[in-house]
Amino acid sequence: MLLAQRTDPKLIITARTLVEHNYSTKILQRNGFRLLGNVWDKEDGDVWEWLYDKDGK
């Protein structure tokens, strides 16, 4: 992620997970992601969307 943001500082990195606390959400939190909220995904339905916060880590 750091290399990508050094190359393009305007880059926005997001992730999506199931709407439940699990290992995926723990890994995202430990790596500087913050939960934005619920979004609708046409393949998976209701999911959580996460945003990498470069200042949060």
C-alpha positions as CSV (number, residue, x, y, z in Angstrom):
1,M,0.0,0.0,0.0
2,L,2.8,2.4,0.8
3,L,4.4,1.9,-2.6
4,A,1.1,2.5,-4.3
5,Q,0.5,5.7,-2.4
6,R,4.0,7.0,-2.9
7,T,3.5,6.5,-6.6
8,D,0.1,8.2,-6.6
9,P,-0.7,10.1,-3.3
10,K,-4.3,10.7,-4.5
11,L,-4.9,6.9,-4.6
12,I,-7.8,5.7,-2.5
13,I,-7.5,2.1,-1.2
14,T,-10.7,0.4,-0.1
15,A,-11.8,-3.1,0.9
16,R,-15.1,-4.8,1.5
17,T,-16.0,-7.6,3.9
18,L,-19.0,-9.5,5.1
19,V,-21.1,-7.6,7.7
20,E,-19.5,-9.3,10.7
21,H,-16.4,-9.1,12.9
22,N,-14.0,-11.8,11.8
23,Y,-10.3,-12.3,11.0
24,S,-10.6,-10.2,7.8
25,T,-11.8,-7.2,9.7
26,K,-9.1,-7.6,12.4
27,I,-6.4,-7.7,9.7
28,L,-7.9,-4.5,8.0
29,Q,-8.0,-2.7,11.4
30,R,-4.4,-3.7,12.3
31,N,-3.3,-2.4,8.9
32,G,-4.8,1.1,9.2
33,F,-8.2,0.6,7.6
34,R,-11.3,2.2,9.1
35,L,-14.9,1.1,8.7
36,L,-16.9,3.6,6.5
37,G,-20.2,1.7,6.8
38,N,-22.5,-0.5,4.8
39,V,-22.7,-0.6,1.0
40,W,-24.6,-2.7,-1.5
41,D,-22.6,-5.0,-3.7
42,K,-24.4,-6.6,-6.6
43,E,-22.6,-9.9,-6.1
44,D,-22.5,-10.1,-2.3
45,G,-25.4,-8.0,-1.1
46,D,-24.9,-5.9,2.0
47,V,-21.2,-5.6,2.9
48,W,-18.9,-3.3,5.0
49,E,-16.7,-0.9,3.1
50,W,-13.3,0.0,4.6
51,L,-10.9,2.8,3.8
52,Y,-7.2,2.8,4.3
53,D,-6.3,5.7,6.5
54,K,-2.6,6.4,5.9
55,D,-2.5,8.8,8.9
56,G,-4.2,6.3,11.1
57,K,-1.4,3.8,11.2
